[in-house]
């Protein structure tokens, strides 16, 4: 490290990405010029497992040639609605779904098989598991990404997920410290605030982090949230020395890698500026800075950090300590890439069977009595909207996925696709069309945010039509429905869960899950 220039050191502390399936020559020159040492991958970088493994090998070779060190190649592979791996890999259910199975061993298996596939592909850093406690039902960005609304539920399932990832050979990051569960603002789009005292946080939000640190967590991601009772200056946790160094490293004794959430999120970029956020995150005690998308912002951040060091604003010792920490974890996790012989494990039949079992056991009967349809259902109409991206953390929606279309094909039934928030006129038309069928199955996609969906279910029930409602997102939608309406919670809108619903609706399997995101009516 003593032979490294300042720019080379700073480059080791930056993680960035690119917008296509292959890096451009211009982007590779940018990486070389700014000595960027680490990568984050998103769905837009991924086509299939062969391409992804080849891409990771290319990135590894390019960065090692330009910096002298292998990269940390990171990804958000939580499961459920936050998955980046291709369809020919194994994408496990999300946190709320796995917790609903009641089986912590599923959480361990999800972590272990995910890590094995990531490692085989050449990815060495998974930005998971989520340790946030979703104790605010209006949370727009965490909700089903959480294992529950109590510390006990989150600890019961997040810790086995963490252990599975580590046992599978990848670096794993807890997120989002000190807790993103009790917010009504998405930090991708604004700056949330949690006005809890340290004692209140210790009684709830911090508990899973304390347990995970005690059990060997190696990386923690900070939240872009204001905690005024902990940090008197108006800066979020990512930029707060009181929270990062004082609380996380000091009081909680964390000695591992501290990483920022993306500094391009509006909570930082609009409120403080990405470059200023980067400098202040380093001052706070963060080691690794995510600037995930925009080369111009990476350039600005690198040059601003350089000036801060040269002007004496930021001690060189802070840079050196962060570089040393990053290189320690590179040596542990980035010393090897995936090989061609390992590719067979990605999307293997054993892994897919495991994910299918998790998904099937996650579906919950929340209200009413389920009337199964049998193998065919010509007397049934399926109604629902197409999937959409509810927040910036979720994966981009891929074309072709449709709840009503899927069930139409599966059961030989009728199908009606509606808008995400149907108008009174659309609702009236749907009710009229449904009158010719014995029963209706409605797929809800975050109906709290799109109340026309909930109004449709109420109108169908009021018209005397037998209706089953299935939540394909936040299960809190089901609280708004009459207790007589048969209601299923499925937590996510993925091919995996649609197949589970087919089996349950047909009578092949029963809904055995119990939600850890508690609903008022059970």
N, C-alpha and C positions, 0 to 999 in steps of 0.2 A: 504493500500500500504506500510505502514511503516514496516509491518511484512514480506514483500516479500524479498527473496534473490535477488542478482543481476541477477542470471540466470533466475529466475522466471520473473523478470521485462523485461529482454531482450526477453524472449519467447513470451510475450504479444505483442511485436513489429514485430513479424515475421509472414508471411503468406507463406504457402507451400502447395504442393500437392503430389499426388502419381500416379503411371502409370496404374492402373487397375481399374476394376469396384468395387473392394473391397480392403480395406487396409490390408496389410499383418501384421502378428504378429510382424515381425521385424520392420516394419515401425511404428507400435503403440508403441513399446519399444523405438524407436528413439524419437518419440513425447514426451514420458514420461521423457526420460533422459534429453532432452533439453527444456522441458516445453513449447513446441510450442503451441501458443494460437489461431491460425487462419488458415483457409483452403481456397484454391482456387480449383475449380472444372473445368474440361475440358470435351470435348466430350468423351474421353476414359474412363471417370468415369461413364458414363451414358448409361443405357440400355433401361429403360422405366420409367414411372412416379412412379410406385409402388416401384421399386428398388431404384430410386433416393431419394424418401422420406425416405425410410428405411435407406439408406446410410447416409443421413443428420442427422437422429436421432442417428445413431450409432456414427458418428463423434462428434456430440454434447455431447453425454454421455461420450465418451472416453476422450475428451479434458477437459470437466468440471471436471471429476473425477481426472484428472492428474494435472490440473492447478488451480482449484477452481473457474474458470470463464467460461461462455459459449463462444464459438468461434464466430467470424465473419466468416461466410461462404460465400465466394465471387464467382462470375462467370462473364464471359464476355458475356452478352446477349444483344448485340446491336440490333440484327435483321439482316436480309439479310445474307451476307456471314459470319458474325461473330455471330453464334448462337450455343449454347451448349445443349439446351434442347432436349429431345427425340422427336421422330415423333408423339407420342401420347400426346404431349403438344402443345402449340401454339407458333410457331416461326413467328414473325411478319416480314414484309419487312424491308430492311435496310434504312439508312438515306436518300440517294439520291432518292430512290424510293418513300418514304413517302413525301419528299419535292416536288417531281414531281406531286403529286396529287393536290398541291396548297391548301391543307386543313390542317391548323395547328391542327384542332380538331382530325385528324387522328394521329398526333404525340402524343397528350395527351392520346388518347385511347390506342395507342401502349404501352406507358409507364405504364398506369394504369393496363391494363390487364396483361402485363408482370410481374409487381410487384405482382399482386394478385396470379399469378401462382407460382412465385418464393417463396413467403411467404408461400403458401400452401405446397410447397415441403420442406420447412425448410431452404431456402436460404435467407439471410438477407442483402446482399451487392451486388449490380449490378455495374459493372465497365462500366458505360455508364451514360450519352450520350457523343458522340464525339462532341467537340466544335471546332475542327480544320476546318479552311477555306481552301478548296482545290483550291488554286490559282496557283498551278503548275500542268499542265496536265500530266507531266511525273512522278508524285508522285506514287511510286510503292506500297505503303502500306495504304494510306488514301483513296484517290479517292472516290469511291462510299460509303465509310463509312462516308463521310461528307454530311451535309445537303445542301451544295452549295459552290460556289466560291466567295461569298460576305458575309460580316459581317451581312448584313440585312437578307439574307436567312437563315444563321445558327441560328441567334437569333430567327427568326420567328418560326422555327421548333424544335430546340434543347431545348429551354426553356419550351415549352409545354411537351416535352418528359420528361424532368427533373421533372416538376410538377406532371406528371402522375405517375412516379416512386415513388416520395415522398408520394403522396396521397395514393398510393397503399401499403405503409407501409414498403418500403425497403430503406436502405441507398444507395445513388447514387453518383457516382464520375464523375465529369467533366474530360475530357482528350483531348489532352495531353499538359499541360501548359509549356511554354507560346505559343505553337502552332506548329503543325507538318505538316501543309498543304503545305508549300513552300519548300519541300525537294525532292531530287531525289534519296535518299538513305534510305533504310528500316533500322531502328535502331535495328531490330532483327539481322541484318547481317553486319552492319557497323555503323560508327559514323557520322551522318549528321552534317552539319554546316549551319546556317542561319546568313548571315552577314548584318542584318538589325539593325538600331539604335533603341533606345527606342521610339523615336518619330514615326518612321515608324511602329513599332509594335503596338503602341497605335492607329495609324490610321487604322489598320486592324485587325491583329491577336488577340489582347487583347480585342477588343470590346465585343465579346460574353462572355468572362470570366468576364469582368466588370459587364455586365448586369446580368449574372447568380449569381454572388456573391451578388449583390444588391438585388436579388430576393430570396435569402435564400439557395443557394447551400451549402451543408454541407461537401463535400469532393472534393478534387482536386488531380488528378494524374499528376506527373511531367514527362517531356519528356527527353529522353536521346539524347539531341541535344546540340551542341556547339552554343553559342550566344556570339561571341567575343566582340561585342560592349557593352554587358551588364556585362560580366564576363571576366576580363583580363586573369585570369588563364585558362589553357587549360583543363577545366572540363565542362561536360554537365550540363544542368539545374538541374537535379536530385542531383548533387553534389555541386551546387553553392549556397553559402549563400547569395550572391548578388541577385540572382533570387528568391530563395525560401523565405528567411526571408526579404530581402530588398524590393523586388518588390511585391511578392504575399501577404505576411503578412503585410508589412509596407505600401507601396504605395497604394495597392488595398484593404487593410483592411480585408483580409480574416482571419477568426478566427476559421475555422473548421479543419477537419482532412486532413493532407497532406500525400499522399501515393506515393510511387515510382512505376514507371513501373517496370517490372520484371528485377531484377539485374543479371539474367542469360543471358539476351540478349547480343549479341556480342558487342554492343556499350559500355557496361560496362565490361563484363567478359573478353574480349580480350584486351581492351584498358587499364583497370585499375585493374582488378581482382574483383570478386564478393564481397569478404570479405572487401577489401579496399573501394569499392563502398558503402557498407553498412555503414561503419564507417563515411565516408565523407557525405553520405546522411543525417545521423543523425546530424552531425555538421552543415549541411546546413539548417536544420529545418524540415526535413521530419519526420513524426511520425511513419509510418507503412511501412515495407520493404517487398516487394514481392520477394521471392526466390522460384520460383514456382515448380521446378521439382526435384532437385538433393539433397538428404540428405547430401552428402559430402560437398557441398557448403554451406548448412545451418549450419552444424557443424563448418566449417571454419569461417563463418561470426559471429556466436554466440561467439566463442572463441576469435576472433579478437576484438569484441566489449568489451568483458570482460577485455581483456588486456588493451584496450584503456582507460577504466574507472579506472582500478587499477593503471595504470601508470600516471594518471592525464591528459592524452591527451584529453579525452572526459569527461566533467563534469557530475557528477551524476545528477545534476539538469536538464540536457538535457534529460536523460533517464526518470526521474520522470515526467517531463512535457509531454513527449510523451506517457508514460503509462497512465497518467491521462486523456489525450485526447482520447486514444483508449478505455479506460474503460467507458468514458462518452457515446460514441456511442454504445458500447456494451450494456450498461444499457438501452439505448433508442431503439435499434433495435434487439438485440440478446437475449432478456429476455424470448422469447418464440420460440418454434419450430412449424413445421406444424403438423396438426392432421389428422387422418384418415377421418374425416368428411369433411375436406376441399379439399380432393383430387379430388372430382367431378368437381371443377372449372377448373382444369388443362386440357386443351384441350377441354373445353366445346363447345357445338355447337354455343353459342353466341360469344365466343371468336374467334372461327374459321371463323364465318361469318364476323366478324369485320376485321380480317386479310385478308380474301378474297376480301373484298371491297377495302381495301387499295391497295392491289396488282393490282386489275383490273384497278383502277383509276390511277395507276402509269405509265402504259405503254404509251410511247410517239411515235407519228408518226413524224419523224424528216425530212424526205425527201420523195418526190414522192407521188404517189397515191396508196393507199392500195386496191388491188383486193382480195376480200374475196373468200374463197374456198368452202363455203357451208359445209354441214354435212359430205360429203365424198369428197375425192380428189385423185382419182385414176390416174389423169393426172399430179400429183405433186410429186416431189421427195424432201425430206428433207435431208439436208447435215449438218454435224457438228461433232465436236470432243467431247469426253467425258469431264466432268468437271475435274478440277485439283485444287490444293491448290496454289493460286498465291502468297501467302505470309504467314509468320508464325503466323499472327494474325487470319487468316481465319480458319474456322473449317475444320477438316479433311474430305475428300470426302468419302462419303459412296457409296458402290457399287450399281449398278442397275440403277442409274440416267443417262439418255441419252436423249438429245434433239431430235435427229433423231428417236430414238426408241420410245420415248413417242408419238411423232406426227404420226409415223407409226401406232401405236395402235389406236390413237384417230381418224385418218382420213381414215384408210385403204389405206394409201399412201405408196410409196416406200421410203426407207431410205438408206443412205450411211454414215457410220462412217469413219471419216478421222483422221489423226494424228493432234496433237495440232499445228504443224507448217509444213503443207504439202510441200513436195518437188515438183519440176517441173514435175516429172513423175507422182506423185499422182494427181497433179492439172490437167494434161492432161487427165488422166484416168477419173477423176470426170467430167470434161467438156464433154468428149466423152459419158459417161454414162447418163449425163443429157440431151443430145440431143434428146432422145426419149420421153421427157416429155414436157408438155405445159409450166410449170413453175417450178422454183426451189426456195426453202426457205433455206437460209444458216444461221445457228447459229454461231455467232462469239463469241469467248471467249478471250478477251483481245488481239485482233489482232495486236495492236501496238507492242506488245512484241513478236508476232509470225506472221510475215508479210506474210507467206505463205497463211494464211486465207484470207487476204485482196487481195492478188494476185489472189486467186481462184474466188472471187466475180468479180473482174475486167475482168478476162478471160471469165467468164460466160456471163457478160454483153456485152463484145466485140464480142462474138459469136452470139449475137442476141437473147439470151435466156432471157425470162422474169424472173427476179430474185428479191427476197425480202431478205434483210439482217436484222438479228435481233441480236443486241448486248446483250449478256448475262453476261456482265461484265462492263468494262469501256466504256461509250458511245462515248468517243473520237475516237474510231475506225471508227465511221460513217463519221467523217470529211474527211477521206481519200477516200471516195467513190464518184463516179459521182453523181451529183444532180438528175439524172434521175432514179437512183436505189432507189426503195422503201426501206426505212430504218426505223426500229423500235428500240427504246431503251427500254430495259427491266431491266437493271442494275444488275441482279443477276441470278444465275443458281440454282434454287430451284424448288421443286415440285409445290410450291405455284404459282410461276410466269409462269411455263409451263402450268398450267391450265388456267391462265389468257390469255396467248398467244393462247391457243386453242380456247377460246371463241372469241377472237378478230379476229383471222384468219378465223374462221368459219362464222363470221358475226353476232354472237350473241350479241356482244358488240363492242363499238368503242374505239379507243385509244385516250383518252382525256388528258393524262398527258402532262406537260410542264417541261423540265429539268431545274433545277437550277444550274447544272453544264453546263455552257453555251457552245454551239457548234458554230463554225464559220458559218456553213451553216444551216439555219432553213427553 
